Amino acid sequence: MRVLARQDALSELRGFVDRYLNAWNACDPDAMAQLLTDDIVWADPALPEPARGVTAVQEFMRTSCRAFPDLRFAEPDPPALAVTGDVVMWAWTMEGTHRGELDPPGFAPTGRRIRVEGIDQWTMCDGRIARYRAFYDLNDLARQLGIVPAAGSRGERAMVGLQRLQARFSR
């Protein structure tokens, strides 16, 4: 009986993940809203502060889709249901082309393609995401977009020199 209950939970989770993927890949903020609690707290490395509430998450989604009109998420591995039953860890890949302004902070489109691997942590409540936290390398994303110079490049050395100068003057 216990195995059957776990199987049912995994099947329900699979359906939820499919709806989540479809919402992102269709850039459908209304579909996303159906997956979130009203008091959702959405923490993503790209945000200066967590988005709070469904409307704020929908705006983050719209902004992401304007910046990357071909944004697509895929699932390299199946989701894992945590032992407590209310925390889901989900691995993903995100790909897209930077064709629109990234706002904030206002970076102009670069036309560059990105491919990012990450993991989401969802705390579920009544079958919806109540707390969201994304884990991915924002510095790698910035390098792919050309916002941050490549490791070991002349640009990186110049940036380090400017930081050292700023640190000296701020002391």
Buried (B, 14 or more C-beta within 10 A) or exposed (E): EEEEEEEEEBEEBEEBBEBBBEBBBEBBBEBBBEBBBEEBBBBBEBBEEBBEBBEBBBEBBEBBBBBBEEBEBEBEEEBBBEEEEEBBBBBBBBBBBBBBBBEEEEBEBBEEEBEBEBBBBBBBBEEBBBBBBBBBEBEBBBBBBBBBBEEEEEEBEEEEEEEEEEEEEEE
